[in-house]
Amino acid sequence: MRKISKLLALLLALVMVVSLFAGCGENENPDPTKKPNNTVGNNDPSTPKVEFPLEDPITFKMGVRGEKDYQELMEKCEWYKYLCEKTNVFIECVVLGSDAAGRLNTLLATGSAPDVVLGPITLTSNDIITMGDQGHIIPLNEYVEDKTLMPNYQRLLEAVPEALTKMVAPDGNIWSLAGISNTPATSWESPLTVNIDWLKQVPGYEDGKTFPKDLEEFTDVLRYFRDHDMNGNGDPTDEIPFLMVSSSRAPADAAANLQGLMNLWGISTKDGDNDYYVHIDEDDNVTLAPTTENYRDCLRWVQKWYKEGLLWENFFASVSSAEFSNVSGNTVAKWGFFNGANWFNNGPLLPDRTTPWRDAQTLVDPFDTGYDVTYYVNPAQTGNLNNFTVFSTCENPEILLAWYDQFLSLEGTLAVTNGMSNEWERYADAEDYRAYYEAYPTWHKDENGKYVYPSLDLDYKDMKQWDADLYDRYLEDHPTWGQIFNLNSVFKGVTPDEYLTDWSDHEYSETRVLGKWMEDHPEYFDHNIWPRPYATVEEAEELVMLWPSVKRVIGDWEVEFIKGEKSLDDDWEDYQQDLIDAGSEDMIEYLQAMWDRNNE
């Protein structure tokens, strides 16, 4: 029966791949290892391959997933206007809609594909490998190697050399550029934080500097949160002692889940489509966390907390992002401990730049679980795959890549995020815009050449006295590039060190706090992480069959273990056998091969 199911799944996977790119016809460059005609191969800094502004204007077509009127918004963006003048390069947006793969399929079939497609959410790694094999996209090896064409990208690769290895496909080609831009604040997947205002109310923790030392003490604090009116609203029953969600129910915040908690039990793992519970040990062995004693011991405590009502009542619910945000980010504190990555993003930033709710959140020193703590670091820190994919229809890829490199300077990254330097001065003739930018000005360089965010030194104004809809009109009339495309790392280029120096001058405290904590406690952080490497076509076809079965077994048993419907002692061996029957051993073999190839 299992062989029949596997065969049916394989046929389904093949149909999906074929249908995605069916009807595309023969490509003029079907050989995926064939270099593009106008390769660069130039490493002499004194003779740049591309000099801006170009003598004659050139327009590239850029495919973007979504439904916005990107073209209209982009032409209102001051950074884009400036870049057009600087480079003489213009962009025509191709809106791919929500079904980007289907739209691309049509464009490829008619020979009208864009020159470049943006973003990891548009093309998956499997799409990239398939399209490269079919010759629809060009390899970028020599462009990436050229130190004069993309100097800013070279700066990033020198700071994060792992990104270069990561974006190399099994055939040795670089089919798509990785984005290298992540703050320590977003790279640390699941720090445990506490509402310090609550903790100070617990006997023995009044100084705000003392934390639970072991699991028993931690559980006692949870019980205190459960039994007292911690938020002072007169209702002692609406407190959430520990805000976390189950890994088995596709939670709204994948970092604030059981997998993140397992950092405290020495298992660093991530809840993603292709790295669900994947762990790499110190000997470079790929394992599934649910096959380890660490996992079983962790579940014993989670079971205890669940039975005592110490976890969120919706722990097993498939809550929406809005529901989760309402609980985790409400201006009125509702939880005591929170296991999640976006802790500083909870609660509004008030006009006077105070963050009363966010300021109540404090990092918790790890407590003793009997295992060495190993925090997971987001693999995006070493490169977000599939950010910038150039199609074989592009006639001038060297110009396109040199244009893209403008975004990756610190100036470009700041402009993408916050607008042009002192952009508000451009609207001095409009009182409402001037008022807005005086309250929320963009960055500039000080006399020492450092990037600063001057709003910290200004008196804040209540923007409601000008126009309640001003911010919406500002976004409509003068959007920043980042607001238009909302693609995080695609158009940013900041090294980890820059985040803690120049870049952090205009950021809020989370970059400094988390970055400093990570620097002071390197022993807690596991950089030997699952990097989401490219799979071969064969590996991808097998894994697309195996993952659903293995995930279903883990999820079903996890619920029964935590609810006490199954015994972690008496039923453990049956659980392990179910994993094997679902194909876990075959899956690990494929993952191990991918990991070994990535480390060659």
C-alpha positions as CSV (number, residue, x, y, z in Angstrom):
1,M,0.0,0.0,0.0
2,R,2.8,2.4,0.9
3,K,4.5,1.8,-2.5
4,I,1.3,2.5,-4.3
5,S,0.8,5.8,-2.4
6,K,4.3,6.7,-3.1
7,L,3.9,6.1,-6.8
8,L,0.7,8.2,-6.9
9,A,2.4,11.0,-5.1
10,L,5.4,10.9,-7.5
11,L,3.0,11.1,-10.5
12,L,1.2,14.0,-8.8
13,A,4.5,15.8,-8.2
14,L,5.6,15.3,-11.8
15,V,2.3,16.6,-13.1
16,M,2.7,19.7,-11.0
17,V,6.2,20.4,-12.3
18,V,5.3,19.7,-15.9
19,S,2.1,21.9,-15.7
20,L,4.0,24.8,-14.2
21,F,6.2,25.2,-17.2
22,A,4.3,23.3,-19.9
23,G,4.0,24.8,-23.4
24,C,7.1,26.9,-23.0
25,G,8.7,25.5,-26.2
26,E,12.4,25.1,-26.9
27,N,14.6,27.8,-25.4
28,E,17.5,29.3,-27.5
29,N,19.8,28.5,-24.6
30,P,18.7,25.0,-23.3
31,D,22.2,24.2,-21.8
32,P,22.0,25.4,-18.2
33,T,25.8,25.5,-17.9
34,K,26.2,27.7,-21.0
35,K,27.5,31.1,-20.0
36,P,25.6,34.2,-21.2
37,N,27.0,35.9,-24.3
38,N,27.9,39.1,-22.6
39,T,29.8,37.8,-19.6
40,V,31.8,40.2,-17.6
41,G,35.0,38.6,-16.3
42,N,36.5,41.9,-15.2
43,N,38.2,42.4,-11.9
44,D,40.2,45.6,-12.5
45,P,38.6,48.3,-10.3
46,S,40.0,51.0,-12.6
47,T,38.0,49.8,-15.5
48,P,34.3,49.3,-14.5
49,K,32.3,47.3,-16.9
50,V,29.2,49.5,-16.6
51,E,29.4,53.3,-16.2
52,F,26.4,55.3,-15.1
53,P,24.6,57.2,-16.4
54,L,24.3,55.3,-19.6
55,E,24.6,57.2,-22.8
56,D,21.3,55.9,-24.0
57,P,18.3,55.0,-21.8
58,I,17.4,51.4,-21.3
59,T,14.2,49.8,-19.9
60,F,14.0,46.4,-18.1
61,K,10.8,44.4,-17.4
62,M,10.6,43.4,-13.7
63,G,8.2,40.7,-12.6
64,V,6.6,41.2,-9.2
65,R,4.1,39.0,-7.4
66,G,1.0,40.8,-6.1
67,E,-1.9,43.0,-7.4
68,K,-0.7,46.5,-6.7
69,D,-0.3,49.2,-9.4
70,Y,3.5,49.0,-9.0
71,Q,4.2,51.2,-11.9
72,E,2.2,54.2,-10.7
73,L,3.6,53.9,-7.2
74,M,7.1,53.4,-8.3
75,E,7.1,56.6,-10.5
76,K,6.1,58.6,-7.4
77,C,9.0,57.3,-5.4
78,E,11.8,59.8,-4.9
79,W,14.5,57.2,-4.8
80,Y,13.4,55.7,-8.1
81,K,13.4,59.2,-9.7
82,Y,16.9,59.8,-8.4
83,L,18.1,56.4,-9.6
84,C,16.7,57.0,-13.1
85,E,18.7,60.3,-13.3
86,K,21.8,58.6,-11.9
87,T,21.8,55.5,-14.2
88,N,19.5,56.2,-17.2
89,V,17.9,52.9,-16.4
90,F,14.1,52.6,-16.3
91,I,11.9,49.8,-15.0
92,E,8.6,48.5,-16.4
93,C,6.8,46.4,-13.8
94,V,5.1,43.2,-14.8
95,V,2.4,42.4,-12.3
96,L,2.2,38.6,-11.8
97,G,-0.8,38.5,-9.4
98,S,-1.3,36.0,-6.6
99,D,-0.6,33.0,-8.9
100,A,2.8,34.2,-10.0
101,A,3.9,30.8,-11.2
102,G,0.9,30.4,-13.4
103,R,1.3,33.9,-14.9
104,L,5.0,33.2,-15.6
105,N,4.0,29.9,-17.3
106,T,1.9,31.9,-19.7
107,L,4.5,34.6,-20.3
108,L,7.2,31.9,-21.0
109,A,4.9,30.1,-23.4
110,T,4.4,33.3,-25.4
111,G,8.0,34.4,-25.3
112,S,7.2,37.5,-23.3
113,A,8.8,36.7,-20.0
114,P,10.2,39.6,-17.9
115,D,13.9,40.3,-17.7
116,V,14.0,39.6,-14.0
117,V,11.6,38.3,-11.3
118,L,11.8,39.4,-7.7
119,G,11.5,37.7,-4.4
120,P,11.6,34.2,-2.8
121,I,7.8,34.1,-2.5
122,T,7.5,34.3,-6.3
123,L,9.7,31.4,-7.3
124,T,10.5,28.5,-5.0
125,S,13.9,26.8,-5.0
126,N,12.3,23.9,-6.9
127,D,11.1,26.3,-9.5
128,I,14.6,27.8,-9.9
129,I,16.2,24.5,-10.4
130,T,13.6,23.4,-12.9
131,M,13.8,26.6,-14.9
132,G,17.5,26.6,-14.9
133,D,17.5,23.1,-16.2
134,Q,15.1,24.2,-19.0
135,G,17.2,27.2,-19.9
136,H,14.6,29.8,-19.0
137,I,17.0,31.7,-16.7
138,I,20.7,32.5,-17.0
139,P,23.5,31.5,-14.6
140,L,25.0,34.4,-12.7
141,N,28.3,32.9,-11.8
142,E,30.6,35.3,-13.6
143,Y,28.5,38.3,-12.8
144,V,28.7,37.5,-9.1
145,E,32.5,36.9,-9.4
146,D,33.1,40.3,-11.0
147,K,34.3,42.7,-8.3
148,T,33.7,45.8,-10.3
149,L,30.2,45.1,-11.6
150,M,28.6,44.7,-8.2
151,P,30.9,46.2,-5.5
152,N,28.2,46.5,-2.9
153,Y,27.2,42.8,-3.4
154,Q,30.8,41.9,-3.0
155,R,30.9,43.8,0.3
156,L,28.1,41.7,1.5
157,L,29.6,38.4,0.4
158,E,32.9,39.3,2.1
159,A,31.0,39.9,5.3
160,V,28.8,36.8,4.9
161,P,30.8,34.3,2.8
162,E,28.4,31.5,3.6
163,A,25.9,33.1,1.3
164,L,27.9,32.4,-1.8
165,T,28.1,28.7,-1.0
166,K,24.4,28.6,-0.1
167,M,23.1,30.0,-3.4
168,V,25.1,27.5,-5.6
169,A,22.8,24.9,-7.1
170,P,23.7,21.2,-7.3
171,D,24.9,21.7,-10.9
172,G,27.4,24.3,-9.7
173,N,25.5,27.3,-11.1
174,I,24.2,30.4,-9.3
175,W,20.7,30.8,-10.8
176,S,19.4,33.5,-8.5
177,L,21.0,36.0,-6.2
178,A,20.5,35.7,-2.4
179,G,19.6,38.6,-0.3
180,I,21.9,39.3,2.6
181,S,20.2,41.7,5.0
182,N,19.0,40.6,8.4
183,T,19.3,42.3,11.7
184,P,20.2,40.2,14.8
185,A,16.7,41.2,16.0
186,T,15.2,39.0,13.3
187,S,17.9,36.4,13.1
188,W,17.4,35.1,16.6
189,E,14.4,32.9,16.0
190,S,12.8,32.3,19.4
191,P,14.2,34.2,22.4
192,L,12.2,33.7,25.6
193,T,11.0,37.0,27.0
194,V,9.1,38.0,30.0
195,N,6.7,40.8,30.9
196,I,9.0,42.3,33.5
197,D,6.2,44.2,35.2
198,W,4.5,40.9,35.9
199,L,7.7,39.2,37.1
200,K,8.4,42.0,39.6
201,Q,5.1,41.1,41.3
202,V,6.2,37.5,42.0
203,P,7.8,37.0,45.4
204,G,11.5,36.6,45.1
205,Y,11.7,38.4,41.7
206,E,11.0,42.0,42.8
207,D,14.3,43.4,41.7
208,G,13.6,42.7,38.0
209,K,17.0,41.1,37.5
210,T,16.3,37.7,38.9
211,F,15.0,35.0,36.6
212,P,13.9,31.3,37.1
213,K,17.0,29.1,37.4
214,D,15.4,25.8,36.5
215,L,12.2,24.2,35.2
216,E,10.6,23.9,38.6
217,E,11.1,27.6,39.3
218,F,9.9,28.5,35.8
219,T,6.7,26.5,36.4
220,D,6.1,28.1,39.8
221,V,6.2,31.6,38.2
222,L,3.7,30.4,35.5
223,R,1.4,29.2,38.2
224,Y,1.6,32.6,40.0
225,F,0.8,34.4,36.7
226,R,-2.2,32.0,36.3
227,D,-3.6,32.6,39.8
228,H,-3.3,36.4,40.1
229,D,-4.6,39.6,38.5
230,M,-1.3,40.4,36.9
231,N,-2.5,43.1,34.6
232,G,-4.6,44.8,37.3
233,N,-7.9,44.9,35.3
234,G,-9.9,43.3,38.1
235,D,-10.1,40.0,36.2
236,P,-7.7,37.3,37.5
237,T,-8.7,34.9,34.8
238,D,-7.7,36.6,31.6
239,E,-3.9,36.3,32.0
240,I,-1.9,34.1,29.6
241,P,1.0,32.7,31.7
242,F,2.9,31.4,28.7
243,L,2.1,32.5,25.1
244,M,3.1,29.9,22.6
245,V,1.5,27.8,19.9
246,S,1.8,24.2,18.8
247,S,4.1,23.3,15.9
248,S,1.6,20.9,14.6
249,R,-1.2,23.4,13.8
250,A,0.4,25.8,11.3
251,P,0.5,28.7,13.8
252,A,0.3,32.3,12.8
253,D,3.7,33.0,14.2
254,A,6.0,30.0,13.3
255,A,8.8,31.3,15.5
256,A,6.6,31.4,18.6
257,N,6.0,27.7,18.8
258,L,7.1,24.5,20.3
259,Q,10.0,24.1,17.9
260,G,11.4,27.4,19.2
261,L,11.0,26.3,22.8
262,M,13.2,23.3,22.0
263,N,16.2,25.6,21.9
264,L,16.2,25.2,25.7
265,W,16.5,21.5,25.3
266,G,19.5,21.7,23.0
267,I,17.6,21.2,19.7
268,S,17.9,24.1,17.3
269,T,15.2,23.8,14.6
270,K,12.7,25.8,12.5
271,D,9.1,25.5,11.5
272,G,9.3,25.9,7.7
273,D,8.0,24.1,4.7
274,N,11.2,22.3,4.0
275,D,13.0,22.3,7.4
276,Y,10.2,21.2,9.7
277,Y,12.0,20.0,12.9
278,V,15.3,19.5,11.0
279,H,18.3,19.6,13.3
280,I,22.0,19.4,12.5
281,D,24.2,18.1,15.4
282,E,27.8,18.9,16.1
283,D,28.9,15.9,14.0
284,D,27.1,17.2,10.9
285,N,24.4,14.5,11.2
286,V,20.9,15.5,10.0
287,T,18.2,14.4,12.4
288,L,14.5,15.0,13.0
289,A,14.0,16.5,16.5
290,P,11.0,14.2,17.2
291,T,13.3,11.2,17.1
292,T,15.4,12.4,20.0
293,E,15.3,12.1,23.8
294,N,15.6,15.9,24.0
295,Y,12.2,16.2,22.3
296,R,10.6,13.6,24.5
297,D,11.9,15.3,27.7
298,C,10.6,18.7,26.4
299,L,7.2,17.2,25.8
300,R,7.0,16.0,29.3
301,W,7.1,19.5,30.6
302,V,4.8,20.9,27.9
303,Q,2.3,18.2,28.8
304,K,2.5,19.3,32.4
305,W,2.0,23.0,31.5
306,Y,-0.9,22.2,29.2
307,K,-2.7,20.1,31.9
308,E,-2.3,22.9,34.5
309,G,-3.7,25.6,32.2
310,L,-0.3,27.4,32.0
311,L,-0.2,27.6,28.2
312,W,-2.4,29.8,25.9
313,E,-5.9,28.3,25.6
314,N,-5.5,28.4,21.8
315,F,-2.2,26.5,21.9
316,F,-3.6,23.8,19.5
317,A,-5.8,26.2,17.4
318,S,-4.9,27.3,13.9
319,V,-5.2,30.9,14.8
320,S,-4.9,33.7,12.2
321,S,-2.1,36.2,12.1
322,A,-4.6,38.9,13.3
323,E,-5.7,36.8,16.2
324,F,-2.2,36.1,17.3
325,S,-1.2,39.7,16.8
326,N,-4.1,40.9,19.0
327,V,-2.9,38.7,21.9
328,S,0.9,39.1,21.5
329,G,0.9,42.8,20.6
330,N,-2.0,44.4,22.5
331,T,-1.3,47.6,24.3
332,V,-2.6,46.0,27.5
333,A,-0.3,43.3,28.6
334,K,-2.0,39.9,28.4
335,W,0.9,37.4,28.8
336,G,3.7,36.7,31.2
337,F,6.3,34.7,29.1
338,F,6.4,34.8,25.3
339,N,8.4,32.4,23.1
340,G,8.8,34.3,19.9
341,A,11.1,36.3,17.6
342,N,9.1,39.5,17.0
343,W,8.9,40.6,20.6
344,F,10.0,44.1,20.0
345,N,7.5,44.5,17.3
346,N,4.6,44.1,19.7
347,G,2.6,47.2,20.7
348,P,2.4,50.6,18.9
349,L,5.2,53.1,18.6
350,L,3.6,56.2,20.1
351,P,4.2,59.8,18.6
352,D,6.6,60.6,21.4
353,R,8.6,57.4,20.5
354,T,7.7,55.7,23.8
355,T,7.0,52.0,23.7
356,P,5.5,51.3,27.1
357,W,4.3,47.8,26.3
358,R,7.4,46.8,24.3
359,D,9.7,48.3,27.1
360,A,8.0,45.9,29.5
361,Q,9.5,42.9,27.6
362,T,12.8,41.6,28.8
363,L,15.1,38.8,27.6
364,V,15.1,35.9,30.0
365,D,18.4,34.2,30.8
366,P,18.1,30.5,29.9
367,F,17.1,28.2,32.7
368,D,18.4,24.7,33.3
369,T,16.6,21.9,31.5
370,G,19.3,19.3,31.8
371,Y,20.5,20.1,28.2
372,D,22.9,22.7,26.7
373,V,20.9,25.6,25.3
374,T,21.2,26.0,21.6
375,Y,19.4,28.9,20.0
376,Y,18.5,28.7,16.3
377,V,19.7,31.5,14.0
378,N,17.5,32.2,11.0
379,P,19.3,31.0,7.8
380,A,18.3,34.3,6.2
381,Q,21.3,35.7,8.1
382,T,23.4,33.9,5.6
383,G,21.3,34.7,2.6
384,N,17.6,34.7,1.5
385,L,17.5,32.5,-1.6
386,N,15.8,33.4,-4.9
387,N,15.7,37.2,-4.5
388,F,16.8,38.3,-8.0
389,T,16.4,35.9,-10.9
390,V,17.4,37.0,-14.4
391,F,15.6,35.4,-17.4
392,S,17.2,34.4,-20.7
393,T,15.1,37.1,-22.4
394,C,17.3,39.8,-20.8
395,E,19.7,41.2,-23.4
396,N,21.8,43.3,-21.0
397,P,22.2,41.4,-17.8
398,E,25.4,43.2,-16.8
399,I,23.6,46.6,-16.9
400,L,20.6,45.2,-14.9
401,L,22.9,43.7,-12.2
402,A,24.9,46.9,-12.0
403,W,21.6,48.9,-11.5
404,Y,20.5,46.4,-8.8
405,D,23.8,46.9,-7.0
406,Q,22.8,50.6,-6.4
407,F,20.2,49.4,-3.9
408,L,22.8,47.5,-1.8
409,S,24.9,50.4,-0.7
410,L,24.1,51.8,2.8
411,E,22.7,54.9,1.2
412,G,20.6,52.9,-1.1
413,T,19.3,50.6,1.7
414,L,18.4,53.6,3.8
415,A,16.6,55.3,0.9
416,V,14.7,52.1,0.3
417,T,13.6,51.9,3.9
418,N,13.0,55.5,4.9
419,G,13.1,57.6,1.8
420,M,15.7,59.9,0.5
421,S,17.9,61.8,2.9
422,N,16.0,64.8,4.3
423,E,13.2,64.1,1.8
424,W,10.8,66.3,3.6
425,E,12.6,69.4,2.4
426,R,11.3,68.6,-1.1
427,Y,7.8,69.3,0.2
428,A,8.5,72.5,2.2
429,D,5.8,74.4,0.1
430,A,3.1,72.1,1.4
431,E,2.4,72.7,5.1
432,D,1.0,69.3,5.8
433,Y,3.9,67.4,4.3
434,R,6.4,69.7,6.0
435,A,4.7,69.0,9.3
436,Y,4.8,65.3,8.7
437,Y,8.5,65.2,7.9
438,E,9.3,67.5,10.8
439,A,7.7,64.9,13.0
440,Y,9.1,61.9,11.2
441,P,12.1,63.0,9.2
442,T,14.3,60.6,7.2
443,W,17.9,59.8,7.8
444,H,20.9,62.0,7.0
445,K,24.6,62.0,7.5
446,D,26.1,64.0,10.3
447,E,29.4,66.0,10.2
448,N,31.3,62.8,10.8
449,G,29.7,61.0,7.9
450,K,27.6,58.7,10.1
451,Y,24.0,57.9,9.4
452,V,21.6,59.3,11.9
453,Y,17.9,59.5,12.3
454,P,17.3,63.1,13.5
455,S,13.8,62.6,14.8
456,L,15.3,61.5,18.1
457,D,16.4,65.1,18.7
458,L,13.1,66.8,17.7
459,D,10.0,67.9,19.4
460,Y,7.1,65.7,18.3
461,K,3.9,67.0,17.0
462,D,0.4,65.5,17.1
463,M,-0.2,64.8,13.4
464,K,-3.9,64.8,13.9
465,Q,-3.9,68.6,14.1
466,W,-2.9,68.7,10.4
467,D,-4.8,65.8,8.8
468,A,-6.0,62.5,10.1
469,D,-5.4,60.9,6.7
470,L,-2.0,62.5,6.2
471,Y,0.0,59.3,6.5
472,D,-2.2,57.5,4.0
473,R,-1.9,60.4,1.6
474,Y,1.9,60.5,2.1
475,L,2.1,56.8,1.3
476,E,0.0,57.4,-1.8
477,D,1.8,60.5,-3.0
478,H,5.4,59.8,-1.9
479,P,5.9,56.1,-1.2
480,T,9.3,54.7,-0.3
481,W,10.6,51.9,-2.4
482,G,10.3,49.5,0.5
483,Q,6.7,50.4,1.1
484,I,5.9,49.7,-2.5
485,F,7.5,46.3,-2.8
486,N,7.6,45.1,0.8
487,L,10.2,42.4,0.0
488,N,12.4,42.7,3.0
489,S,15.9,41.7,2.0
490,V,15.6,41.9,-1.8
491,F,16.5,45.6,-2.0
492,K,18.6,45.9,1.1
493,G,22.3,45.3,1.7
494,V,23.5,45.5,5.3
495,T,26.2,43.4,6.9
496,P,25.8,42.1,10.5
497,D,28.5,44.5,11.7
498,E,26.9,47.5,10.0
499,Y,23.6,46.8,11.8
500,L,25.4,47.2,15.1
501,T,27.2,50.4,14.0
502,D,26.1,52.8,11.3
503,W,22.8,51.2,10.5
504,S,21.6,51.0,14.1
505,D,21.9,54.8,14.6
506,H,18.5,55.2,13.0
507,E,17.0,52.0,14.4
508,Y,15.3,51.4,17.7
509,S,16.8,49.5,20.6
510,E,16.1,46.0,19.5
511,T,19.1,45.8,17.2
512,R,21.4,46.8,19.9
513,V,19.8,44.8,22.6
514,L,19.6,41.5,20.8
515,G,22.9,42.0,18.9
516,K,24.7,42.7,22.2
517,W,23.1,39.7,23.9
518,M,24.2,37.5,21.1
519,E,27.7,38.8,21.2
520,D,27.9,38.4,25.0
521,H,26.5,34.8,24.9
522,P,28.0,33.1,21.8
523,E,27.9,29.8,23.5
524,Y,24.1,29.7,23.2
525,F,23.9,30.1,19.4
526,D,24.0,27.4,16.8
527,H,25.4,28.6,13.5
528,N,25.4,25.0,12.2
529,I,21.9,25.4,11.0
530,W,19.8,23.9,8.2
531,P,20.5,26.4,5.4
532,R,17.6,25.5,3.1
533,P,20.0,24.4,0.3
534,Y,18.9,23.7,-3.2
535,A,17.8,20.2,-4.0
536,T,18.3,18.3,-7.2
537,V,15.2,17.6,-9.3
538,E,15.2,14.0,-8.0
539,E,15.5,15.1,-4.4
540,A,12.8,17.6,-4.7
541,E,10.4,15.1,-6.3
542,E,11.0,12.6,-3.4
543,L,10.8,15.2,-0.6
544,V,7.5,16.6,-1.9
545,M,6.1,13.1,-1.3
546,L,7.8,12.4,2.0
547,W,7.3,15.6,3.9
548,P,3.5,15.6,4.1
549,S,3.4,12.1,5.5
550,V,6.1,12.7,8.1
551,K,4.6,16.0,9.2
552,R,1.2,14.4,9.7
553,V,2.6,11.7,11.9
554,I,4.5,14.2,14.0
555,G,1.6,16.5,14.4
556,D,-1.0,13.9,15.3
557,W,1.3,12.2,17.9
558,E,2.4,15.5,19.3
559,V,-1.2,16.5,20.1
560,E,-1.9,13.1,21.7
561,F,1.3,13.2,23.8
562,I,0.7,16.7,25.1
563,K,-3.0,16.1,25.9
564,G,-1.9,12.8,27.7
565,E,-3.9,10.6,25.3
566,K,-0.7,8.8,24.5
567,S,2.1,7.8,26.9
568,L,5.6,9.2,26.2
569,D,6.9,6.0,27.8
570,D,4.6,3.2,26.7
571,D,3.8,4.5,23.2
572,W,7.1,6.0,22.2
573,E,8.4,3.0,20.2
574,D,5.1,2.9,18.3
575,Y,5.5,6.5,17.4
576,Q,9.0,6.0,16.1
577,Q,7.8,3.1,14.0
578,D,5.0,5.3,12.5
579,L,7.7,7.8,11.5
580,I,9.7,5.2,9.8
581,D,6.6,3.9,8.0
582,A,5.9,7.4,6.8
583,G,9.3,7.5,5.2
584,S,11.3,9.5,7.7
585,E,14.5,7.4,7.2
586,D,14.3,8.0,3.4
587,M,13.7,11.7,4.0
588,I,16.7,12.0,6.3
589,E,18.9,10.4,3.6
590,Y,18.0,13.0,1.1
591,L,18.4,15.8,3.6
592,Q,21.8,14.5,4.6
593,A,23.0,14.4,1.0
594,M,21.9,18.0,0.6
595,W,23.7,19.0,3.7
596,D,26.9,17.2,2.8
597,R,26.9,18.8,-0.7
598,N,26.3,22.2,0.8
599,N,29.4,21.8,2.9
600,E,31.7,20.5,0.2
